[in-house]
Amino acid sequence: MADSSNRKVSEAGPTGRHHSTPSASFPTHNSPRTWFLTSSLSPLCIRLIRLLLAHGDYVVACLPPAEIENDDRSAEFRELINECKSNRKDREGWKDRIRGIRCDGRVMGQCGAAIAEAVQVFGRIDILLCCKFEAVIGTVEELGTTPRTRNLVRDQFETIFFSQVNFIKAALPQFRSQHTGHIIILTSIGGHIGTPGMSIYTAATWALEGYCDSLAYEIAPFNIKVTVVQPNKEILALTNKIIFAPQLPYYDSDVNPAPSVREIYGNVLNANPETAVNASLSAEDHPDDIQYRYPKLPAAAYDKLAMETVHALTAIGGHENPPARHIVGFDGATAVKEKLKTVTEELEDFVEASVAVDIFESELKTEARQGGGVREGFEDVGMGGVGGM
């Protein structure tokens, strides 16, 4: 836990905050660790791989076929591989400690083959980093207008949920045989907070996090740890593919006061002529015109955007006692605290409705009605540990 001085800083609010990204740190290891990244072409993952190789770790980098065949998307990874093969003194040994594997996570057989190849090459896997991401932008109504937009819902779950579940299932036998392992799920604070215009992304993220919350209990006896890492959703959205469903006029920011992530991300993309999106395409006139973009930001912007999360991953990965959930960054932590505060206040406001039909005729009702006793009351009846809360 942070000391009192740190708590005062963290509770002061975002205004006037001067924050610098910490230096990378790694848990103390007796030997280098082997990392398995389920998707390795994002600017965030490229920066993570560089730090891991510089530290002496081994990296298995899964390369989604559709992305590795995209020259723009794969350019930075290819540059990294050329660095690994170079004669630079500070890159010595890198090429022997990285293995790229083409793998479509949506195909269970390919996930199993990739895990087997990783073990064959490096002997073991210590950390499985589930880091596949893309963001579908569209309201619930916009994603139900045509068969193509409805397919975006299924695709979002295939990408964020099912593909990562496939990798986890493929890795579990290896972790069990080692009697050690660490599964890290890179999601976002979208796992706590819904976002208008990103309902399907939020649903897929919550599904994956709920899956892993249950998984953690199942595999703890085998000394396998699970950690969910949650940066701001903008960090992942702006380093991966963004998909825009056609917009319905009712959700235009001029007539709908809800925050518009479509407008926010559209403005970022439109700053670069190569990634500009056509905001005039409406669902009524162009119902099947779905736009796909990989943001292109300057390297320095990616450094600033991604490095805080990268350093969090290096500090947590392979730790003997890692957190079950880690929120990256002050702003994300503040947003989640506000959400949990709201949940707590609503529980107290409606406590009478909660206990009105309670089957337990005990001190629970009295404690709950007096306030501050809801939590303790649930613990008394054996529910305090549910979900790790």
RABEL-V478501 format. One record per run of one state. SS is the DSSP state (A for helix, B for strand, O for the rest). FROM is the first residue (numbers start at 1). TO is the last residue. If there is no record, write none. Layout:
# RABEL-V478501
SS;FROM;TO  SS;FROM;TO
This chain:
# RABEL-V478501
O;1;3  A;4;10  O;11;33  B;34;37  O;38;42  A;43;55  O;56;57  B;58;63  O;64;64  A;65;68  O;69;70  A;71;85  O;86;88  A;89;91  O;92;93  A;94;96  O;97;97  B;98;102  O;103;107  A;108;122  O;123;126  B;127;130  O;131;133  B;134;138  O;139;141  A;142;144  O;145;146  A;147;178  O;179;180  B;181;186  O;187;188  A;189;191  O;192;197  B;198;198  A;199;222  O;223;223  B;224;230  O;231;232  A;233;237  O;238;240  B;241;244  O;245;246  B;247;247  O;248;248  A;249;251  O;252;260  A;261;270  O;271;281  B;282;282  O;283;290  B;291;294  O;295;298  A;299;316  O;317;324  B;325;327  O;328;329  A;330;349  O;350;350  A;351;355  O;356;362  A;363;370  O;371;373  A;374;380  O;381;385  A;386;388  O;389;389
